[in-house]
Amino acid sequence: MGPSPNLGHDGPVSGNDHEETAEVMVEPRPRRRIDPSLLLVSAVIAVGLVLVARGFLVSVTGEERSDLPATIESVAPVPDAEQALAQTNVFADLAPGYTGVLVIDGVEIETVDLSEVQASPVEPGEQVSIPPVTVFEPGNSTLTYTPSSNGPVPRFDPGIHRVEVIHWRVDEGRQRARSFTWQFVVV
């Protein structure tokens, strides 16, 4: 039995050995119509993903947002805080080897070194009385002011408050001071 002449071929076969081309008849598929609602939903999702990605790339938060100088590690309330409390503390964490003063709403608050406050002997269980001033803690290089009724700033009224920390290296003195100012809003 001999081989079938059309075995393995889909189209007509030419009897000419020199001709190597074969015609293949393929019917074109009908084009699918694009559903406009699916196109719109896909476009909205794509735009949303682009906006989310852009938001992550340009977002600045935390310490990056506050743009603190290298001589200040952190401050509180956070610069441009929108909902600080009336009894909030004002705090500045300075770089090691720095000291300074706080100026709150234009009033320079007296600064007391914490080691001087605790210099007097204290009985066990007795509370140490901290005056209503800015407390400088030399071990941590921090300045803290807590509003109190007998202090220069008894409380923060609702509205915008401005804080300036004037700071300098301990070994250079205040004549070489720098300053950083920020504000916060009390509700």
DRENPA-3360 file (N, C-alpha, C; in nm, 2 decimals, always signed):
BEGIN
1 = MGPSPNLG = +0.08/-0.12/+0.00/+0.00/+0.00/+0.00/+0.09/+0.12/+0.00 ~ +0.06/+0.22/-0.08/+0.14/+0.33/-0.09/+0.09/+0.45/-0.01 ~ +0.18/+0.55/+0.01/+0.14/+0.66/+0.09/+0.03/+0.74/+0.03 ~ -0.05/+0.79/+0.11/-0.16/+0.88/+0.06/-0.10/+1.01/+0.01 ~ -0.14/+1.06/-0.10/-0.08/+1.18/-0.16/-0.11/+1.30/-0.08 ~ -0.22/+1.31/+0.00/-0.25/+1.43/+0.08/-0.23/+1.41/+0.23 ~ -0.15/+1.32/+0.27/-0.12/+1.29/+0.41/-0.04/+1.41/+0.47 ~ -0.09/+1.47/+0.57/-0.02/+1.57/+0.64/-0.03/+1.71/+0.58;
9 = HDGPVSGN = -0.12/+1.73/+0.48/-0.13/+1.86/+0.42/-0.27/+1.91/+0.44 ~ -0.28/+2.04/+0.46/-0.41/+2.10/+0.49/-0.47/+2.17/+0.36 ~ -0.38/+2.20/+0.27/-0.43/+2.27/+0.15/-0.39/+2.20/+0.03 ~ -0.41/+2.26/-0.09/-0.38/+2.19/-0.21/-0.23/+2.18/-0.23 ~ -0.18/+2.07/-0.29/-0.04/+2.05/-0.30/-0.01/+2.06/-0.45 ~ +0.10/+2.13/-0.48/+0.14/+2.15/-0.62/+0.22/+2.03/-0.66 ~ +0.21/+1.99/-0.78/+0.28/+1.88/-0.83/+0.42/+1.92/-0.87 ~ +0.45/+2.05/-0.88/+0.58/+2.10/-0.92/+0.68/+2.09/-0.81;
17 = DHEETAEV = +0.79/+2.02/-0.83/+0.89/+2.00/-0.72/+0.97/+2.13/-0.70 ~ +0.98/+2.22/-0.80/+1.05/+2.34/-0.79/+0.98/+2.45/-0.71 ~ +0.85/+2.43/-0.70/+0.77/+2.53/-0.63/+0.76/+2.49/-0.48 ~ +0.81/+2.57/-0.39/+0.80/+2.53/-0.25/+0.70/+2.61/-0.17 ~ +0.62/+2.69/-0.23/+0.52/+2.76/-0.16/+0.39/+2.69/-0.17 ~ +0.32/+2.69/-0.06/+0.18/+2.63/-0.06/+0.09/+2.74/-0.01 ~ -0.03/+2.74/-0.07/-0.13/+2.83/-0.02/-0.20/+2.77/+0.09 ~ -0.22/+2.85/+0.20/-0.30/+2.81/+0.31/-0.42/+2.90/+0.32;
25 = MVEPRPRR = -0.53/+2.84/+0.33/-0.65/+2.92/+0.33/-0.69/+2.93/+0.48 ~ -0.68/+3.05/+0.54/-0.72/+3.08/+0.68/-0.83/+3.18/+0.68 ~ -0.94/+3.15/+0.74/-1.05/+3.24/+0.75/-1.02/+3.35/+0.85 ~ -1.03/+3.48/+0.83/-1.01/+3.58/+0.93/-1.11/+3.57/+1.04 ~ -1.07/+3.59/+1.16/-1.16/+3.59/+1.27/-1.24/+3.72/+1.27 ~ -1.36/+3.71/+1.32/-1.43/+3.84/+1.33/-1.38/+3.92/+1.44 ~ -1.36/+4.05/+1.43/-1.31/+4.14/+1.53/-1.41/+4.15/+1.65 ~ -1.36/+4.14/+1.77/-1.45/+4.16/+1.88/-1.47/+4.31/+1.91;
33 = RIDPSLLL = -1.59/+4.34/+1.94/-1.62/+4.48/+1.97/-1.57/+4.51/+2.11 ~ -1.52/+4.63/+2.13/-1.47/+4.67/+2.26/-1.59/+4.73/+2.34 ~ -1.61/+4.67/+2.46/-1.72/+4.71/+2.54/-1.68/+4.85/+2.60 ~ -1.76/+4.96/+2.57/-1.72/+5.09/+2.63/-1.72/+5.09/+2.78 ~ -1.81/+5.02/+2.85/-1.81/+5.03/+2.99/-1.69/+4.96/+3.05 ~ -1.64/+4.85/+2.99/-1.52/+4.79/+3.04/-1.39/+4.88/+3.01 ~ -1.40/+4.94/+2.90/-1.29/+5.04/+2.87/-1.28/+5.15/+2.97 ~ -1.40/+5.20/+3.01/-1.41/+5.31/+3.10/-1.36/+5.27/+3.24;
41 = VSAVIAVG = -1.40/+5.15/+3.28/-1.36/+5.10/+3.42/-1.21/+5.07/+3.42 ~ -1.16/+5.02/+3.31/-1.01/+4.99/+3.30/-0.93/+5.13/+3.31 ~ -0.98/+5.23/+3.24/-0.91/+5.36/+3.24/-0.92/+5.42/+3.38 ~ -1.03/+5.41/+3.45/-1.04/+5.46/+3.59/-0.95/+5.39/+3.68 ~ -0.94/+5.26/+3.67/-0.85/+5.18/+3.75/-0.70/+5.22/+3.72 ~ -0.67/+5.23/+3.60/-0.53/+5.27/+3.56/-0.49/+5.41/+3.62 ~ -0.58/+5.51/+3.60/-0.56/+5.64/+3.66/-0.55/+5.63/+3.81 ~ -0.63/+5.56/+3.87/-0.62/+5.54/+4.02/-0.49/+5.48/+4.06;
49 = LVLVARGF = -0.44/+5.38/+3.99/-0.31/+5.32/+4.03/-0.20/+5.42/+4.01 ~ -0.20/+5.50/+3.90/-0.10/+5.60/+3.87/-0.10/+5.70/+3.99 ~ -0.22/+5.75/+4.03/-0.23/+5.85/+4.13/-0.18/+5.79/+4.27 ~ -0.21/+5.67/+4.30/-0.16/+5.61/+4.42/-0.01/+5.60/+4.42 ~ +0.05/+5.55/+4.31/+0.19/+5.54/+4.30/+0.26/+5.67/+4.31 ~ +0.20/+5.77/+4.25/+0.26/+5.91/+4.25/+0.25/+5.96/+4.40 ~ +0.14/+5.93/+4.47/+0.13/+5.98/+4.61/+0.24/+5.92/+4.69 ~ +0.27/+5.79/+4.67/+0.37/+5.73/+4.75/+0.51/+5.79/+4.72;
57 = LVSVTGEE = +0.53/+5.82/+4.59/+0.66/+5.87/+4.55/+0.69/+6.01/+4.60 ~ +0.58/+6.09/+4.61/+0.61/+6.23/+4.65/+0.57/+6.26/+4.80 ~ +0.51/+6.16/+4.87/+0.47/+6.19/+5.00/+0.59/+6.21/+5.09 ~ +0.57/+6.30/+5.19/+0.67/+6.33/+5.29/+0.60/+6.33/+5.42 ~ +0.65/+6.25/+5.51/+0.59/+6.24/+5.64/+0.69/+6.25/+5.76 ~ +0.64/+6.26/+5.88/+0.73/+6.26/+6.00/+0.83/+6.36/+6.00 ~ +0.96/+6.32/+6.03/+1.07/+6.41/+6.04/+1.11/+6.48/+5.91 ~ +1.08/+6.40/+5.80/+1.11/+6.46/+5.67/+1.03/+6.58/+5.64;
65 = RSDLPATI = +0.90/+6.57/+5.69/+0.80/+6.68/+5.66/+0.84/+6.80/+5.74 ~ +0.89/+6.79/+5.86/+0.92/+6.90/+5.95/+1.04/+6.98/+5.91 ~ +1.13/+6.92/+5.83/+1.25/+6.98/+5.78/+1.33/+7.04/+5.89 ~ +1.36/+6.96/+5.99/+1.44/+7.01/+6.10/+1.59/+7.02/+6.07 ~ +1.65/+7.12/+6.13/+1.80/+7.13/+6.11/+1.87/+7.02/+6.17 ~ +1.99/+6.99/+6.13/+2.07/+6.88/+6.19/+2.09/+6.89/+6.34 ~ +2.08/+7.01/+6.39/+2.11/+7.03/+6.54/+1.98/+7.01/+6.62 ~ +1.87/+6.98/+6.56/+1.75/+6.94/+6.64/+1.70/+6.81/+6.59;
73 = ESVAPVPD = +1.68/+6.72/+6.68/+1.64/+6.58/+6.65/+1.49/+6.57/+6.64 ~ +1.42/+6.63/+6.72/+1.27/+6.63/+6.71/+1.21/+6.74/+6.79 ~ +1.09/+6.78/+6.76/+1.01/+6.88/+6.84/+0.87/+6.83/+6.85 ~ +0.80/+6.88/+6.96/+0.66/+6.86/+6.98/+0.60/+6.98/+7.03 ~ +0.47/+7.01/+7.00/+0.39/+6.94/+6.90/+0.46/+6.94/+6.76 ~ +0.42/+6.85/+6.68/+0.48/+6.84/+6.55/+0.45/+6.97/+6.47 ~ +0.55/+7.02/+6.40/+0.53/+7.14/+6.32/+0.40/+7.13/+6.23 ~ +0.32/+7.24/+6.24/+0.20/+7.25/+6.16/+0.09/+7.15/+6.21;
81 = AEQALAQT = +0.10/+7.10/+6.33/+0.00/+7.02/+6.39/-0.13/+7.09/+6.39 ~ -0.24/+7.02/+6.35/-0.37/+7.09/+6.34/-0.46/+7.07/+6.46 ~ -0.43/+6.98/+6.55/-0.52/+6.95/+6.66/-0.44/+6.92/+6.79 ~ -0.36/+7.01/+6.83/-0.29/+7.00/+6.96/-0.39/+7.03/+7.07 ~ -0.36/+6.98/+7.19/-0.44/+7.00/+7.30/-0.40/+7.13/+7.38 ~ -0.49/+7.19/+7.45/-0.45/+7.31/+7.52/-0.35/+7.29/+7.63 ~ -0.34/+7.17/+7.69/-0.24/+7.14/+7.79/-0.11/+7.07/+7.74 ~ -0.09/+7.07/+7.61/+0.02/+7.00/+7.55/+0.15/+7.06/+7.59;
89 = NVFADLAP = +0.25/+6.97/+7.60/+0.39/+7.01/+7.63/+0.46/+7.06/+7.51 ~ +0.55/+7.16/+7.52/+0.64/+7.20/+7.41/+0.77/+7.14/+7.44 ~ +0.83/+7.07/+7.34/+0.94/+6.99/+7.36/+1.04/+7.00/+7.24 ~ +1.17/+7.01/+7.27/+1.27/+7.01/+7.17/+1.38/+6.92/+7.21 ~ +1.41/+6.83/+7.13/+1.52/+6.73/+7.15/+1.64/+6.78/+7.06 ~ +1.74/+6.84/+7.13/+1.86/+6.89/+7.06/+1.96/+6.79/+7.04 ~ +2.05/+6.81/+6.95/+2.17/+6.72/+6.92/+2.25/+6.72/+7.05 ~ +2.33/+6.62/+7.07/+2.42/+6.61/+7.19/+2.51/+6.73/+7.19;
97 = GYTGVLVI = +2.53/+6.79/+7.31/+2.63/+6.90/+7.32/+2.56/+7.04/+7.30 ~ +2.43/+7.04/+7.28/+2.36/+7.17/+7.26/+2.27/+7.20/+7.38 ~ +2.24/+7.32/+7.40/+2.15/+7.37/+7.50/+2.07/+7.48/+7.43 ~ +1.97/+7.54/+7.50/+1.89/+7.65/+7.44/+1.78/+7.69/+7.53 ~ +1.69/+7.77/+7.47/+1.57/+7.83/+7.53/+1.45/+7.82/+7.44 ~ +1.33/+7.82/+7.50/+1.21/+7.82/+7.42/+1.15/+7.96/+7.42 ~ +1.10/+8.00/+7.31/+1.02/+8.13/+7.30/+0.89/+8.09/+7.25 ~ +0.79/+8.10/+7.33/+0.65/+8.06/+7.30/+0.56/+8.18/+7.28;
105 = DGVEIETV = +0.50/+8.20/+7.16/+0.42/+8.31/+7.13/+0.49/+8.45/+7.17 ~ +0.62/+8.46/+7.14/+0.69/+8.58/+7.16/+0.74/+8.60/+7.31 ~ +0.72/+8.50/+7.40/+0.76/+8.51/+7.53/+0.88/+8.41/+7.56 ~ +1.00/+8.46/+7.59/+1.11/+8.37/+7.62/+1.08/+8.31/+7.76 ~ +1.08/+8.18/+7.77/+1.05/+8.11/+7.89/+1.19/+8.09/+7.96 ~ +1.20/+8.12/+8.09/+1.32/+8.10/+8.16/+1.35/+7.95/+8.16 ~ +1.48/+7.92/+8.15/+1.53/+7.78/+8.14/+1.60/+7.74/+8.27 ~ +1.57/+7.62/+8.32/+1.64/+7.58/+8.44/+1.70/+7.44/+8.41;
113 = DLSEVQAS = +1.82/+7.42/+8.45/+1.89/+7.29/+8.43/+1.83/+7.19/+8.53 ~ +1.79/+7.07/+8.48/+1.73/+6.97/+8.57/+1.82/+6.93/+8.68 ~ +1.95/+6.92/+8.65/+2.05/+6.88/+8.76/+2.05/+6.99/+8.87 ~ +2.02/+7.11/+8.85/+2.01/+7.22/+8.95/+1.89/+7.20/+9.03 ~ +1.78/+7.16/+8.97/+1.65/+7.15/+9.04/+1.66/+7.03/+9.14 ~ +1.73/+6.93/+9.10/+1.74/+6.81/+9.19/+1.86/+6.81/+9.28 ~ +1.93/+6.93/+9.29/+2.05/+6.94/+9.37/+2.02/+6.93/+9.52 ~ +1.90/+6.98/+9.56/+1.87/+6.98/+9.70/+1.83/+6.84/+9.74;
121 = PVEPGEQV = +1.87/+6.80/+9.86/+1.84/+6.66/+9.91/+1.68/+6.64/+9.91 ~ +1.64/+6.52/+9.87/+1.50/+6.49/+9.87/+1.48/+6.36/+9.95 ~ +1.38/+6.36/+10.04/+1.35/+6.25/+10.12/+1.29/+6.14/+10.03 ~ +1.31/+6.01/+10.06/+1.25/+5.91/+9.99/+1.10/+5.92/+9.98 ~ +1.04/+5.91/+9.86/+0.90/+5.92/+9.84/+0.85/+6.06/+9.83 ~ +0.94/+6.16/+9.85/+0.90/+6.30/+9.83/+0.90/+6.34/+9.69 ~ +0.81/+6.42/+9.65/+0.80/+6.47/+9.51/+0.90/+6.59/+9.49 ~ +0.96/+6.59/+9.37/+1.05/+6.70/+9.34/+0.97/+6.81/+9.28;
129 = SIPPVTVF = +0.98/+6.93/+9.33/+0.90/+7.04/+9.27/+0.97/+7.10/+9.15 ~ +0.91/+7.10/+9.04/+0.97/+7.16/+8.92/+0.90/+7.30/+8.90 ~ +0.98/+7.40/+8.89/+0.91/+7.54/+8.87/+0.85/+7.54/+8.73 ~ +0.76/+7.64/+8.71/+0.69/+7.65/+8.58/+0.77/+7.72/+8.48 ~ +0.88/+7.66/+8.44/+0.98/+7.71/+8.34/+1.01/+7.60/+8.24 ~ +1.10/+7.64/+8.15/+1.15/+7.53/+8.06/+1.26/+7.45/+8.13 ~ +1.25/+7.32/+8.13/+1.34/+7.24/+8.20/+1.44/+7.18/+8.09 ~ +1.57/+7.21/+8.11/+1.67/+7.15/+8.03/+1.73/+7.03/+8.10;
137 = EPGNSTLT = +1.72/+6.92/+8.03/+1.78/+6.79/+8.08/+1.91/+6.77/+8.01 ~ +2.03/+6.80/+8.07/+2.15/+6.79/+8.00/+2.19/+6.65/+7.95 ~ +2.15/+6.55/+8.02/+2.18/+6.41/+7.98/+2.12/+6.37/+7.84 ~ +2.01/+6.43/+7.81/+1.94/+6.40/+7.68/+1.93/+6.52/+7.59 ~ +1.98/+6.64/+7.64/+1.98/+6.76/+7.56/+1.84/+6.80/+7.51 ~ +1.74/+6.79/+7.61/+1.60/+6.82/+7.58/+1.56/+6.95/+7.65 ~ +1.47/+7.02/+7.59/+1.40/+7.13/+7.65/+1.25/+7.10/+7.66 ~ +1.19/+7.12/+7.77/+1.05/+7.09/+7.79/+0.98/+7.20/+7.87;
145 = YTPSSNGP = +0.87/+7.24/+7.81/+0.78/+7.34/+7.89/+0.64/+7.28/+7.90 ~ +0.59/+7.27/+8.02/+0.46/+7.23/+8.05/+0.38/+7.35/+8.10 ~ +0.27/+7.39/+8.03/+0.19/+7.50/+8.07/+0.14/+7.47/+8.21 ~ +0.14/+7.58/+8.30/+0.08/+7.56/+8.43/+0.02/+7.70/+8.47 ~ -0.07/+7.70/+8.56/-0.15/+7.82/+8.60/-0.06/+7.93/+8.65 ~ +0.05/+7.90/+8.71/+0.14/+8.00/+8.76/+0.26/+8.02/+8.67 ~ +0.26/+7.97/+8.55/+0.37/+7.99/+8.45/+0.35/+8.10/+8.36 ~ +0.45/+8.14/+8.28/+0.44/+8.25/+8.19/+0.34/+8.22/+8.07;
153 = VPRFDPGI = +0.32/+8.10/+8.04/+0.21/+8.06/+7.94/+0.13/+7.95/+8.02 ~ +0.02/+8.00/+8.08/-0.06/+7.91/+8.16/-0.13/+7.80/+8.09 ~ -0.17/+7.83/+7.96/-0.23/+7.73/+7.88/-0.23/+7.78/+7.73 ~ -0.26/+7.69/+7.64/-0.27/+7.73/+7.50/-0.41/+7.75/+7.46 ~ -0.45/+7.87/+7.44/-0.58/+7.90/+7.39/-0.60/+7.85/+7.25 ~ -0.73/+7.82/+7.21/-0.75/+7.78/+7.07/-0.69/+7.88/+6.97 ~ -0.63/+7.82/+6.87/-0.57/+7.91/+6.77/-0.43/+7.86/+6.73 ~ -0.36/+7.95/+6.66/-0.23/+7.92/+6.61/-0.13/+7.97/+6.72;
161 = HRVEVIHW = -0.03/+7.88/+6.75/+0.08/+7.92/+6.84/+0.21/+7.90/+6.78 ~ +0.30/+7.99/+6.81/+0.43/+7.99/+6.74/+0.54/+7.96/+6.85 ~ +0.63/+7.87/+6.82/+0.74/+7.83/+6.91/+0.87/+7.85/+6.83 ~ +0.97/+7.91/+6.90/+1.10/+7.92/+6.85/+1.20/+7.86/+6.95 ~ +1.28/+7.77/+6.90/+1.39/+7.72/+6.99/+1.52/+7.79/+6.95 ~ +1.58/+7.86/+7.04/+1.71/+7.92/+7.02/+1.81/+7.83/+7.08 ~ +1.90/+7.78/+7.01/+1.99/+7.68/+7.06/+2.14/+7.70/+7.02 ~ +2.23/+7.65/+7.10/+2.37/+7.67/+7.07/+2.45/+7.56/+7.14;
169 = RVDEGRQR = +2.57/+7.54/+7.09/+2.66/+7.45/+7.15/+2.70/+7.50/+7.29 ~ +2.70/+7.41/+7.38/+2.73/+7.44/+7.52/+2.87/+7.51/+7.53 ~ +2.97/+7.46/+7.45/+3.10/+7.52/+7.46/+3.12/+7.65/+7.38 ~ +3.02/+7.69/+7.30/+3.03/+7.81/+7.23/+2.96/+7.93/+7.29 ~ +2.85/+7.91/+7.36/+2.78/+8.01/+7.42/+2.66/+8.07/+7.33 ~ +2.58/+8.14/+7.39/+2.46/+8.19/+7.32/+2.49/+8.29/+7.21 ~ +2.61/+8.36/+7.21/+2.64/+8.45/+7.11/+2.65/+8.38/+6.97 ~ +2.66/+8.25/+6.96/+2.67/+8.18/+6.83/+2.54/+8.09/+6.82;
177 = ARSFTWQF = +2.43/+8.14/+6.87/+2.31/+8.07/+6.87/+2.24/+8.06/+6.73 ~ +2.17/+7.96/+6.71/+2.08/+7.94/+6.59/+1.94/+7.93/+6.64 ~ +1.85/+7.94/+6.55/+1.71/+7.92/+6.59/+1.63/+7.84/+6.49 ~ +1.52/+7.79/+6.54/+1.43/+7.71/+6.45/+1.29/+7.75/+6.50 ~ +1.20/+7.78/+6.41/+1.06/+7.82/+6.45/+0.96/+7.73/+6.38 ~ +0.86/+7.70/+6.46/+0.75/+7.62/+6.40/+0.62/+7.66/+6.47 ~ +0.51/+7.62/+6.42/+0.38/+7.66/+6.48/+0.29/+7.53/+6.48 ~ +0.18/+7.55/+6.56/+0.08/+7.44/+6.58/-0.05/+7.51/+6.61;
185 = VVV = -0.16/+7.43/+6.59/-0.29/+7.48/+6.61/-0.35/+7.40/+6.73 ~ -0.41/+7.48/+6.82/-0.48/+7.42/+6.94/-0.63/+7.43/+6.91 ~ -0.70/+7.32/+6.93/-0.84/+7.31/+6.91/-0.92/+7.34/+7.03;
% end
